[in-house]
Amino acid sequence: MALLLALAGIAGPIVDVCAQQTEQPRRQQKPKPATKPTPPQPASGPKQAAAAQAAKLDAAGPSQIGPPTVARFACLIDAQTGAVLLAKDAEKPMAPSSMAKMMTVYLLFEDLAAGKLKMDTRFSVSERAYAITRGTHSSTMFLEKTDNPTIAELIQGIVVVSGNDASVVVAEGMAGSEETFAERMNKRAKELGLTGSVFKNSSGWPADGQMVTARDLAVLAMRTIRDFPQYYHYYAEREFAFNGKTQANRNLDLKNVPGVDGLKTGHTEEGGFGQTTSAIRDGRRLILVLNGMSSMAERGQETARLIEWGFRESANTTVLQAGDTVAEAPVWLGAQEKVPLVIPHPVIVTTTVGQAAQPRIVARFDGPIAAPIVKGTPIGKAVVTMPDGRVIEYPLQAGASVERAGMFSRMSTLISHYLLGWAS
């Protein structure tokens, strides 16, 4: 609604202007041809803007999960719990456009973290990398054939200004050729669980068979943030200057939406306008992927609307703290009859605002547990069924140490066990 009001507020007040006329001598004039009356224009205002937006959303078709969106593809997830808040054809293949560069940057971050590359490592610019942006409308960081950009500059060239030339330089520098680099992209994508993605190049430039899904891009964004917090800040940079040219980040929501700190925009004729966005507020992070919109403005507005919706209409609740006891397991031949089973990680649930967080939690273990038991020993797992039907397993540990029982106690237990077992 805030978006609609903002759009409606663009029109200023109507001012009645009357031109003062002075009497002039009459002249004989040729009769003017008759003109068709101008049909009345519909009134503009908040109600009309809201109605137009509602009509557009209706025409775009429903989402499978969450509110409608004008995007053709959409996926909104909570990064902490993995809960899906919005899904619209999130598993269907789509053109990745420049959002494919997120995979290129992931591999680049991976080599940096492993020490295979350094920020001051330099790559050369091939004729192919130079030519990719010449004579086209391709995004570029304006590399020249004589340049030897550093890794730090190439990261900014890819992330901030979406340089296709920078992407090719990185692919060739890391793998020798873009084709070989694409093979590495696909291998790592499968390992990350990107089940619906096929990469043909490092830039997202249109190519037969190249595809991703909105769900896969959301997973890739989540893994980028989780795996490389030391490098993620590059995605929040708003501009980049190279070779005397300063360019702004195309992610308009970096400056317009509180908490947005990445990730990547994309646009091709085939795929339309898309964007993978992450925003964090009060320690909670949402990741949104949209694709198939009609303009850069629509991309920015729809992203802002859905990010606000996600934070406003959902919330996270911690139902178990790290160290909480989930169950007690019987102990065999121990100084104590039972040992507490604790969960080493908090269990957090995403629900609609006002909805009670009531997951089903079942402890599974093979028991009784033979003494002695050392505190922290892995014992079974907690199977948590979330309100949205997802099942997540958490490890369980012994919450206390249990010594073996004394000799007479053990003998008494064994005798009772065998006698009762025989009697039964």
Buried (B, 14 or more C-beta within 10 A) or exposed (E): EEBBEEBBEEEEEEEEEEEEEEEEEEEEEEEEEEEEEEEEEEEEEEEEBBEBBEEEBEEBEEBEBBBBBBBBBBBBBBBBBBBBBBBBBBBEBBBBBBBBBBBBBBBBBBBBEEEEBEEEBEBEBBEBBBEBBEEEEBBBBBBEEEBEBBBBBBBBBBBBBBBBBBBBBBBBBBBEEBEEBBEBBBEBBEEBEBEBBBBBBBBBBBBEEBBBBBBBBBBBBBBBBEBBEEBBEBBBBEEBEBEEEEBEBBBBBBEEBEBBBBBBBBBBEEBBBBBBBBBBEEEBBBBBBBBBBEEBEBBBBBBBBBBBBBBEEBBBBEBBEEEBBBBBBEBBBBBBEBBBBBBBEBBBBBBEEEEEBEBEBEBEBEBBBEBBBEEEBEBBBBBBEBBBEEEBEBEBBBBBBBEBBEEEEBEEBEEEEEEEEEEE
